[in-house]
Amino acid sequence: MARKKKIKPEVLPDPEAWMTTFADLISLMLTFFILLVSMSTLDKTGLQDISTYFEKAVSVLNSGAGTEINIIRPLELQRIVTPRELMLAMRQNSNSILKNSSLKHSVRALIVKNRLYLRMEDTALFAEGSAKLKAKHIQALKRLAKMLATSPGMISVNGHTDNRFKPNRQFSDPWSLSLARAASVLHILEAEGVNPARLSLAGYGPSRPVSTDATIYGRERNRRVDIVVYK
């Protein structure tokens, strides 16, 4: 029986072919480690630039509610946001500060023409015919004042009354009462670090109502102290 002839392969296998794949792997690993080293040796300036970028890239609005008050720093945001966005941030800050305070339901934060109005009911802050702040609300006002101290803009504290003012021993007209009430709030702001150069004071009496004086509800809305942040 004739023996079968062995067929010689046209191309012999290269015993060192694995070196090509291995070399590619080594090249990729070397590139990866070079990248890691370059990222781990950023200079201080580069790290500061990255940190500043992320600080400025935060949303104007806070994230969900937590156990601690998360205050946005408007002095940092004012360079990259519009005036209205800045007011929105300040409004949310004020709402966060007053959320669990005695003034939670007595302060309304409004934005009108790029001005922030922190509108406070006079019945919450003062006894009838008095300009002395109620002690239970002073702490809440101090927390609000600290936020305003680190915020940009001018601040006007404006007092208002209704048209049914009754003179008493201390105040003979509604203008003097509204001015004295505004001054009581302004003193809190100044004591908590708001620059006096940013502050102004006005007592408008019944001359600038926001509702009708014909109803009890309307008169309650007209009797107020407004902290106005502008510019």
Buried (B, 14 or more C-beta within 10 A) or exposed (E): EEEEEEEEEEEEEEEEEEEEEEEEEEEEEEEEEEEEEEEEEEEEEEEEEEEEEEEEEBEBEBEEEEEEBEBBEBEBBBEEBEBEBBBBBBBBBBBBBBEEBBBEEBBBBBBEEBBBBBBBBBEBBBEEEBBEBEEEBEEBBBBBBBBBBBBBBBBBBBBBBBEEBEEEEEBEEBBBBBBBBBBBBBBBBBEBEBEEEBBBBBBBBBEEBEEEBEEEEBBBBBBBBBBBBBE
